[in-house]
């Protein structure tokens, strides 16, 4: 079975985080459940290729798409994806590849074809239903936290939730790191300067009412680059599912895969 979808370095980190399956019945045990690694192959296949779950090739992944979807549901409800992301962030910090002195924040619109929770009329898509990905990254384009809202929610509403979602990142001796030193953002976040200073974060935000050309774009581009990486996972370009939690789970898994790629390039 090909493991180009779930290589060993990804599997060895996620396997300890997966919840144990319930024991099989002694009488009438039924069909043997699919292997967890095979189910993860199916999830990653959908994330990368953007096929429907029913079209997942069992001969390549080792399980059906329905099984992969069920494991995605179960693992999302068990909180596997945020914990996996935290594991990678700690490894990046230990390797000296995490630079939280500076961070950048922004949002990106995606269409939502079937509606559901965390959708709303998109202001950039002729009021069609949409969702928004909100992202905060460090200076080296590493995703620190991600969230999902309706397409009509303003970016500034997610500034505080995203900062709170950054885990306490270990990896080095001493106190875990969980807040950046400076935060770069566009002028839409201008009114949150005081809130950032209250958290000991220096705001680097363009002021409203002044001409463009602050020069902050030379630093804020890192978050746009990470959005481009995220949207290379074809399933994230458009939201197809009704359940917001599953879309967010795929978004968090993609962040972990990006962190893994950052680790690989360091060796």
HELIX and SHEET records of a PDB file:
HELIX    1   1 UNK A    8  UNK A   14  1                                   7    
HELIX    2   2 UNK A   15  UNK A   17  5                                   3    
HELIX    3   3 UNK A   36  UNK A   49  1                                  14    
HELIX    4   4 UNK A   53  UNK A   55  5                                   3    
HELIX    5   5 UNK A   58  UNK A   61  1                                   4    
HELIX    6   6 UNK A   65  UNK A   77  1                                  13    
HELIX    7   7 UNK A   80  UNK A   94  1                                  15    
HELIX    8   8 UNK A  155  UNK A  158  5                                   4    
HELIX    9   9 UNK A  159  UNK A  165  1                                   7    
HELIX   10  10 UNK A  187  UNK A  192  5                                   6    
HELIX   11  11 UNK A  193  UNK A  198  1                                   6    
HELIX   12  12 UNK A  217  UNK A  230  1                                  14    
HELIX   13  13 UNK A  234  UNK A  236  5                                   3    
HELIX   14  14 UNK A  244  UNK A  265  1                                  22    
SHEET    1   A 5 UNK A 120  UNK A 121  0                                        
SHEET    2   A 5 UNK A 129  UNK A 138 -1                                        
SHEET    3   A 5 UNK A 102  UNK A 112 -1                                        
SHEET    4   A 5 UNK A 182  UNK A 185  1                                        
SHEET    5   A 5 UNK A 202  UNK A 205  1                                        
SHEET    1   B 4 UNK A 120  UNK A 121  0                                        
SHEET    2   B 4 UNK A 129  UNK A 138 -1                                        
SHEET    3   B 4 UNK A 102  UNK A 112 -1                                        
SHEET    4   B 4 UNK A 238  UNK A 239  1                                        
SHEET    1   C 3 UNK A 120  UNK A 121  0                                        
SHEET    2   C 3 UNK A 129  UNK A 138 -1                                        
SHEET    3   C 3 UNK A 143  UNK A 150 -1                                        
END                                                                             
